[in-house]
Amino acid sequence: MEDSLSLQALPTWFTVLPDTDEAAAVAARALAHATQCLHHRSGRPWLVGRWAPTGAVVGECGGTRIAVLGEHSVTAEAARRAAAAAEATSLSALDRISATWAGSLHLVASSGGRVRVQGGVVGLRRVFFTDATFPAAGGVSVAADRADVLAELVGAELDERRLALELLTLGVPHPLSGSSMWKGVHAQPGGHYLTLDPDGRARATRWWSPPDPHLSLAEGADRFREALTAAVAVRTRGRELVTADLGGLDSTAVCCAAARGDAKVAAYTAAIHDELGDDVYWARRTTRAIGTLEHHVVPASDLAMTFDGIDTLDDVLDTPSILTVDRNRRMHIIDLAAARGSSLHLTGLGGDELLAGAPARLHALVRTRPLTALRDVRGYTAKYQWSRRRVLRQLLDRRSYRAWLGRVARDLDAPPAPADEPLLDWSAPPRMPEWATPEAVDAVRELLRAHLPEAEPRGRGHGEHRELAAMDGISQWTRHIGQMAAPLGVTVAAPYYDDRVIEAALAVRPQERITPWRYKPLIVEAMRGVVPDASRTRGTKANATFEEEVGLRRHRARLLALCEDSRLARLGLVDAEVLRAWCRRALSAETESYLLHPTVACEVWLRSRETTPARTRPLTERER
């Protein structure tokens, strides 16, 4: 089904090669499409791909070489010192050194025939690697920042069972979330680095664990302000212009932090049709108080509805993305940013998971601070109108994450959980949609059960697991936005997903960071003196339900067009007639139409990869 992907269609990518002659064949294929190449000290290709010459900082000492790619402030001298420390001891010295670096980055090192490849804590900076079994790979493992790049270089086949997993409503559960769509191409877990040995082995090593939450809100606010403002400064330093979202409290904090730098900040606020949507009101209060922001309000009538253009999209993503259904709406501001001349756009994505947190932290709080837990249980129950009986049942449930995942596998074709189900379990249980074929359901059940022996929670306890798993998932969406924006020459920056920012937030005591009685208290306290008081204490959040409901009616024909000659149906994963009947129905945006999102994402992804789109932006002289 899938035609060969031309790597020249991707504006940015890199692959990492082991220091051995056996990698020569795959290196040659990568070099045929690359614009940049760094070498091991041996002279063999090490880091090959397409990035701007200023996109990688390199340091060298003796036989050790370090490369840092991404949005960061690491200088060549800092990279050289890191290489010197690794040369004096081992590559494990980079654990300590990289833990002080601000920004979002990939760290790649070569020393003594071994290669270390490190992404981020969550799913924004990914690392994928291949088995050493592919003949085209020469019997060695190879790594890259995109799964499709590796699949093309080694000739990996689409994994139809893994694609079936993407049909799950509410997302793919950990540890399978974010994994590759190709056989033999694997995803490195967040917080781990990959070691490539010259004998063909690839090994994963954990380098990061969540900090102990020991700081008071006041102490944590100081540390969080330092981390977030440093993360923003990393992106804005030395630029004449940056653009930024200015919507909810999270993006407001990022935008205001950017306004403190030397770069001109052009802020964009998207209006919505919902009369209760108040982003524009609060944004105008912010811009009046700051005075230096260039502010643009995008009328609701200018923004696409959900499902707009889904039958014609050709973004080349390395995994399906449910952002597909809102692609044209979300990308409108990025298009405006590119037209304004910005090469960097700041977003507040990530703030919800990090700052609102997970009420499931109550599981641990019940044991350590029962009176505080009881107060918060009452608050959440009233706020979300949860059933007290179901709240009590979930809080008393001491079954492991592995047991929860086993129940998910068992109940894949059961009715979905009620919309008002308490958020205190390991996660909301995903289900296969009605149009999934029995073969697709069986394939997903088999995959989940196969991973049960290794299934450990993402964090310590229910709450930390839910927060980190949510950050993994939503940061993947942010990564997809970046892949969509790259052909426009725009980098989409999400400071809330920086490792140092995540650490600063998770170090705050949960009962002070997460509460039903205050809206995101950590960011409110941290941004004193950064965000104007006129908007710092905002406690509302916009809702795009109207855009979903109207979009479904307006673009029903586009949905039905995807049912014609469905690629998912060709693969035996969906029943096209059942899907078509669903697309013709009047669906509730709150409880029904969202079930279509993963399936639309998979169908669009398969179609977009059948042809290679032309580059929308030619290489500049600096990139050649």
N, C-alpha and C positions, 0 to 999 in steps of 0.2 A: 504493500500500500504506500509506503513512504519512499519518495524519491530521495536521492542522495543530497544531503545538506551541503551547500557551498559555504565554507567557513568565511569566505569573503563577504557573505551577507550579514555577518555579525560585526558590529562596529568595535566591540571590545570583548576579548577573551584571552585566557592564557592557559597553557598546559605546562606541567612540571615533569621533567624527565630524570630518571635515575642516571647515575654516573657510571654507565657501562656501555660497551659497544653494542650489546644486544638491543638497545633502544634506538639504534640508528634508523631503522626503517620507519618507525612511527615519528621520529624526529623529522625525517625528510618529508613525510606527508604534512606535518604541521608547518614546517618552514615554507612549503609551497603556497600557503595562504597567509603567512604571518608578515607583520611589518617590523617586528622587534625580536631580538634574540639575545639572551645573556648566556654565558658559558660557565661550565664548571672550570675549576683551575686546570683540569686535564685537557681543556679545549673542546670537550663534548658539549652539545647543546644542553642547556639546563632549564631555562625559562623561555618559552617560545609563545608568541601570540600577537595580539593587536592591542596596543595601548599607546597613548601619547608619550613621547620621549620623557616628559616631566612626570609621567605617571608612576615611575618606579624609582625609589631611592636605593642605592647600592652601597654597601660597605664591605671592605675586604681586609683580612689580616691573616698572613701566613696562608694556610690551605683552606681557610674558612671564608665563605662568601654569604652575605645576607642581602636579601631584597625585600623591600617593604612597598606594597602597592595599596592604593585606596585613598581615603580622606584622612590625613594625619599631619602631624607636625614633626615627624622624625626627620632629622637632617642627615646628610651624608656622614658627618662626624659621629652622630649618635649611632648610626648603623655600623660604622667602623668600630666603635667601642663595643657594640654588641658582638660583632664578629671576633674581636680580641678576647672577650670574656668566654665565648664559646670555644675559641682556639685553645685557650689556657686550660679549660676543664673539659666540657662536652657541650653538645647542643642543648642539654637540659638547663644550662645556664640561662637560656632565653626565656624560661618560665618566669624568672624573677625580673628580668630586664623588660620584657614586653608588658609586664603587669603595670608598668608606670606610664605607658604610652597612651595619649589621648587620641580619640578619633575612631574610625572604622577602617580596618585594614586586613590584608593578607600578609603573613610573614612566611617567607620561603628562605631556607638556609641549605647550604651545601658544605660538607666538611668530612674529610676522610672517607669519601666514597658513599656516605650516607646523606640523605636529603630529608629535611623536615618541612612539612607544609601545614600551615595553621590558619584557620579562619577565625570566626568570632564565637561568642558564647551562644548566640541564637542563630536563626536561619538567614540572616542578611548576607553574611560573608560565608559562602558555602565552599566546601572542598569535596570533590568526587574523585573516585579512583577506580581503576579497572582490575579485574582478575589478571593474573599472569598467564592465563590459559589461552588467550586469544593468539592465534598464529601471527596476526598482523602486528601484535605488540612485541613480538620477539621473545616471548616468555618472561617479560617483566611487567610489573605494575606501573601505571602512569597515572598522574593526578591532573585535575583541572578545576577551574572555577565554574564550569558549566558541564552538565551531564551530557548534553547533546554533542558537545565538542568531542568528548571521549568516545561516544558511540560512533561518531563519524570516523574518527581516527583508527579505531580498532575493528570496525565493522560489526558492532553489537546489534542484536535484533530487538525489536520492540517486545516488551514483556506484557502480553495481553492480560495476564492475571493481575499484574500490578496496576494496569490501567483500570481494571474492574474495581479495584480498591478506591479509586478516585471518584467513583459514583456515590460513595457513602455520603449521606446527608450529615451535616454538622462536622464534617472534616474527618481525615484519617487519623486514628489514634496513635500516640506514641507506643512503640518505637518505630513504627512504619511511616509516620508522617514525614514528608519531605524526601522520601527515598526516590531513587532513579526509576525512570520508565523503561530502562533497557536491561536486558539480561547481562549479568556480569559487570555492570557498572553500579558502584555502591556509593552511598552518601556517608561522609564522615560525621559522627554526632557532634553537636555543638559542645564547646568546651574541651574538645580533644584535638590533638595534633596527629598527623600521619607521618610515619617514617617509611621512606622508600629505601630498601637495601639493594645493593648491586646484584644480589643473587635472585632478585625477582619478588621478594617478600614485601608485603605492606603491613605495617603494624600500627594500631591505634593506641594512644596513650592519653590519659586524662591529664589536663594541665589546669583546669579551673573547676572550682566548686563554689556554690553560693556562700556568701559570708554569713557568719553568725549574726542574727538580728539583735544587736545589743545597744544600739544608739537610741537616745531619746529623740523625740520629734525636733526639739530645738537644735541638738547636736547634728542630727541627720540633715536638717534643713540647710545648715551651713555647708556641710560636705556636698550635699546634692547641688546646691547653687554653684559651688566651685566646679563640680564635674560637668554640669550642663552648660555653663557659660564657657568653660574651656572647650567643650565639644563643638559649640557653635563657632567660637573664635578660630578653631582649627580650620573650619570651612571658609570663613569670611576673610581671614588675614591675607592681605596682598591683592584683593580683588577690588575692582572699581564698582561692580554691581552684582548683587544677588537678589533673587526673588524668593518669596516665602508665602506659605499659606497663612492667613489670618482668620481663623474661624473659632474653634473652641478654645478652652483655657490652655490646653497643651500646646497648640500651635502658636497661641498668643505669647506664651513664655519664650518659645524659640525665636519668634519674630522680634520680640522686644530685646532679647539678648543680642541678636544680630545688629539691631539698631545702635547698640553701644559701640560697635566697631567703626572702622573708617569707611567701609563699603557703603555705597548707596543701597538702600533696601526698598524694593518695590513689592508691596504686599497685596495679595489678592484674596477677596472674600466672595465666596459663592453664595448667592441668595437661593433660597428654596421656596417652593410653593406653599408649604405649610405655614399658616398664619402664626403658629406658635414658634416657628423657627426664628431665633433672635440673634444669629451670628452677626448680621449686618449692624444691628443696634450696638452690640458690644464692641465690634471692630471699630466703629466710628468713635466710640468713647475712648478707645485705646489710641487711635491716631490723633485725636484732638489733644490728648494729654502729652503725647510724645512730640508731635509737631514735625519731626524730620522724616517720617515715613511717606513714601509715595504710595497712595492707596487707590486700589481699583476694586470696585464692586461689580461682579459679574451678574447680570440680571438672570433670574430663574429661567426666563424665556430663551436665553442663549444656551442653556445647558441641556444636554441630551438626557432623555429619560432612560431608565433601565431597559435593557435588551436592544437599544439602538445599535444598528449596524452589525449585529452579531453574525449575519450571514455573509459578510464581506471582509471580516477582519483578517489580517495577514501578519500580525506580530509573530515573531519567531521566539517563543519562550521554550525553556528546556523542561518545563512541566506544565500540565494544565493549571489554569488559575481561575478561581471563581470571580476574580476581578473582571473577567471577560464580559460579564453581563452589564457592568457599569463602565466599561473601558472608555467609551467616548465622553461620558460625563467627567470622569476623573482626569482624563488626559487633556481636557479643554484648557485648564489653567496651565498645564505644562506647555501646551502649544502657545499660549499667550506669553509665557515666560521666555520661550525660545524667540518669539517675535520681538520681545522687548530687548533681546540681546543678552540674556542671562545664560550662563553655562552651568549655573548651580542653583537648584531650587530646594529650599528648606521646607520640611514638613513636620507636623506634630505626631505622625503615626508612631505608635508604640506607647504613647502616654497613658492610654486607657488601661492596658494590661498592667503597666508598671505602677501607676499612681492610684487607680481605683482599686486594684488588687482583687483578691478572691475571697469571698466570704467563707470558703472552705477552710481558711485558716482557723476557723472556730474549733475544728477538731483538736488542734493542739492547745488552743486557749482554754478549752473546757478542762483540760488536765492541769494547766499551770496557773490559770487565773479564773476559777469557776464563776465568781461573781461578775467579773467583767464580761465573761463569755455569755452569761445569762442575760445581762443587759443588752448586749449586741444581738443575741438571738432574737430577743423581743423586737428590737429595732428593725432587723432585716425582715422578720416575719410580717410586721406591719407595713413596711415600705413596699415589699413585693407581693403582699397578700398571699403568702405561702400557707399551705396547710400545716398546722402545728403538728399533726400526726406524722406527716411525711418528713418534716424537719427533725423530729425526734428520732424517727427511724433511721435517717441518714446519719445523724450524729452518733447514734449507738452502733452503727455498722463498722466493725473493726476488720472487715475482710481486706485482703491485700489488693494491690493494683493488679497483680496477676489474676486474681479471682475475678475482679471487675472486667478485665479484658476477656476472660473466658466466657463471662455472661454476655458480653457484646457479641462474641462469635456465635454463641448459641442463639441469640435473639435477633439476628440480622434481619429476618423477614417479619418480625413482630411489629405491631403498631408503634408509632413514635411515642416518646414520653410526653406527658401533658405540657403545654406551654408554660404553666405556672409551677413546674417541678422545681423544688429548691436546688440551689447551686452549691450543695455541700458534699456531693459525691466526688469521685476521682475526676469525672467529667460527665457531660450530658451524653448519654449513650447514642452513638450514630446508628443509622439503619440504612439498609438498601432500599432504593425507591421501588414503587410498584411496577415500573416498567423494566426493571432489571430481570434478565432471564434466570431461570434456575441454575444454569451453568455459571453465570456470573456470581450469583449468591454462593454457590458451592466453592468457587475459586477464592472468593474473599474469605469465607469461613476457613478454608484450608490454610490460607496465608496467615491469618490471625493465630490459628492454633499452632502453626509451625513456629511462631515467634513467642509463644507462651513461656517456654523454658528460660528465655533471656529477658523477659518483660519485667523491668524494674521501673518504678516511678521516676519521672524527670527530676523531682526534687524530694526533699525530706518532708513527707507528709502530704495530705490532700491539698492544702492551700498552696504550698510552694510548687508542687507538681502542676497544679492548674495554671498558676501564673507563668511558669517557664514554658509549659506546653503551649499556652496561648501566645506567648512571645515568639516561640518557634513558628507557629502558624501564621500570625499576622506579619511577622518580619518577612516571611516568604512572599506575601502579597506585595510588600514594599519592594522586595527584590524584583518582582515581576514588573512593577511600575518603572523601576530603573531600566529593565530590559526594553520596555516599551519606549522610554524616553531617550535611550542611548542614540538611536538613529537621528534624533533632533540635535544632538550635541549637548544635551542637558544631563547633568548628574543630579539625581534625586537623593538628597541627604536626609537621614532620619536620626538625629542625635540621640533620641531616647533608646535606640538599640545599640549604642556604643557600650563596650564592656565596662568602662569605668562608670558610666551613668547608671547602668543596671546594678552594679555593685553598690553604688552609693545609696540607691533606693532600697535595695534588699537588706542593707545593714540596719535599717530603722526597725524598731520593735513593731511587729505586725498590729498590735492593738492600738498603736498610735498612727500608723500609716493607713490602716484600713478600718473604716468605721461607718456605720449607717447614719451617724449623727452629723458628719461633715463631709462636704464634697472635696475629695482629693486634698486632704490637709497638708501633705508634704509639699506639693507644688505651691500651695497658697502661702505657706510660711517661707519656703525657699526663695520665692520671687519678690519678697519685700525689697523695694528699692530698684527692682528691675522692671517688673510689670506695674503700670500705674495702679494706684489703689482704686481708681474708678472702675477697673475691670478685673482686678486680681481676685476678688472674692465672688466672682460669678459662679453660680451653682447649677446652671442649665446646660443642656446639650441638645443640638438639633437632631431631627429625625427625618429620614427621607422615605417614609412609607408612601407618601403621595406619589413620588417619582416611580416607585416600584409598581403601584397599582395602575397608574396611567400608562406607564411604559408597557405593561403587559397587554393592555387593551390596544394601544397604538401600534405595537410592533408584533402583534400576534402572527401576522403573515410571515415575519422573519423567523419566528420560532417554528412555524409549520414548515418553512423552507428547509430547516435543518433536519426535519424528519424525512425529507425526500432523499432517497439514496443515502441514508444515514451510515456513516463510517462505523459507528458503534454497533449498528445492526449487522453490518457486514462481518464484524468480528464476533458476532453472536453474543454480545454483552447486553443489548437492550432489545425489547420487543417494540418495533417502530409503531405498530398500531396502537398499543397501549399508551406510548409516549404521545402520539398524535392526539389521542382522545383527551389526555391531560392538558395539552397545549390549547385545546379548544375550549376548555372550561373556564368559568369565572372563578378565579382563585384568590383567596385571602393573602394579602402581602405578609401578614403577621404569622400565619400558620401553614401556608400551602405553597405559594409561588417560590419561596426560597428553596424548596425541595428540587426545583428544576436547575438551580444554579450549577451544581457540580456536573450534571450531565451536559448542560450547554457548554461548560468549560472544556470538557473532554472532547465533545464533537468539534468545537471550533479549533481546538488544539490539533486534532488529527488532520483537519482540512488545511490548516495553515501550514503544516509541514509537508504537504504534497507538492508544493512548488516553492521555490526559493525567491523571495521578493528581491527586487533591485534595491541597491543601497539608496536611501533617501538623502544621504549627505556624502558627497565625495570626500575622499581623504584630502586633508590639507597638506601643504608642503612639509609642515612640521611632523605630520603623522607618517609621511612616506619614508 
